């Protein structure tokens, strides 16, 4: 199991910017993992599950955009 690093702080408070960066990085890594799993499943003739993993990867990438909008205070349109 991966060991999670401690959060960097500014004057004893967790840094919002660094925490946002970490969250987006984890979402991007998760999306990349889903794409790899999707392609591996498709290579093993499991089209349905492979397509599912690829779809989840796309949703995770979309989530990065939504988190960015929230973090920057942009107005969000719910789809």
Secondary structure as a PSIPRED ss2 file (coil, helix, strand):
# PSIPRED VFORMAT (PSIPRED V4.0)

   1 X C   1.000  0.000  0.000
   2 X C   1.000  0.000  0.000
   3 X C   1.000  0.000  0.000
   4 X C   1.000  0.000  0.000
   5 X C   1.000  0.000  0.000
   6 X C   1.000  0.000  0.000
   7 X C   1.000  0.000  0.000
   8 X C   1.000  0.000  0.000
   9 X E   0.000  0.000  1.000
  10 X E   0.000  0.000  1.000
  11 X C   1.000  0.000  0.000
  12 X C   1.000  0.000  0.000
  13 X E   0.000  0.000  1.000
  14 X E   0.000  0.000  1.000
  15 X C   1.000  0.000  0.000
  16 X H   0.000  1.000  0.000
  17 X H   0.000  1.000  0.000
  18 X H   0.000  1.000  0.000
  19 X H   0.000  1.000  0.000
  20 X H   0.000  1.000  0.000
  21 X H   0.000  1.000  0.000
  22 X H   0.000  1.000  0.000
  23 X H   0.000  1.000  0.000
  24 X H   0.000  1.000  0.000
  25 X H   0.000  1.000  0.000
  26 X H   0.000  1.000  0.000
  27 X H   0.000  1.000  0.000
  28 X H   0.000  1.000  0.000
  29 X H   0.000  1.000  0.000
  30 X H   0.000  1.000  0.000
  31 X H   0.000  1.000  0.000
  32 X H   0.000  1.000  0.000
  33 X H   0.000  1.000  0.000
  34 X H   0.000  1.000  0.000
  35 X H   0.000  1.000  0.000
  36 X H   0.000  1.000  0.000
  37 X H   0.000  1.000  0.000
  38 X H   0.000  1.000  0.000
  39 X H   0.000  1.000  0.000
  40 X H   0.000  1.000  0.000
  41 X H   0.000  1.000  0.000
  42 X H   0.000  1.000  0.000
  43 X H   0.000  1.000  0.000
  44 X C   1.000  0.000  0.000
  45 X C   1.000  0.000  0.000
  46 X C   1.000  0.000  0.000
  47 X H   0.000  1.000  0.000
  48 X H   0.000  1.000  0.000
  49 X H   0.000  1.000  0.000
  50 X H   0.000  1.000  0.000
  51 X H   0.000  1.000  0.000
  52 X H   0.000  1.000  0.000
  53 X H   0.000  1.000  0.000
  54 X H   0.000  1.000  0.000
  55 X H   0.000  1.000  0.000
  56 X H   0.000  1.000  0.000
  57 X H   0.000  1.000  0.000
  58 X H   0.000  1.000  0.000
  59 X H   0.000  1.000  0.000
  60 X H   0.000  1.000  0.000
  61 X H   0.000  1.000  0.000
  62 X H   0.000  1.000  0.000
  63 X H   0.000  1.000  0.000
  64 X H   0.000  1.000  0.000
  65 X H   0.000  1.000  0.000
  66 X H   0.000  1.000  0.000
  67 X H   0.000  1.000  0.000
  68 X H   0.000  1.000  0.000
  69 X H   0.000  1.000  0.000
  70 X H   0.000  1.000  0.000
  71 X H   0.000  1.000  0.000
  72 X H   0.000  1.000  0.000
  73 X C   1.000  0.000  0.000
  74 X C   1.000  0.000  0.000
  75 X C   1.000  0.000  0.000
  76 X C   1.000  0.000  0.000
  77 X C   1.000  0.000  0.000
  78 X C   1.000  0.000  0.000
  79 X C   1.000  0.000  0.000
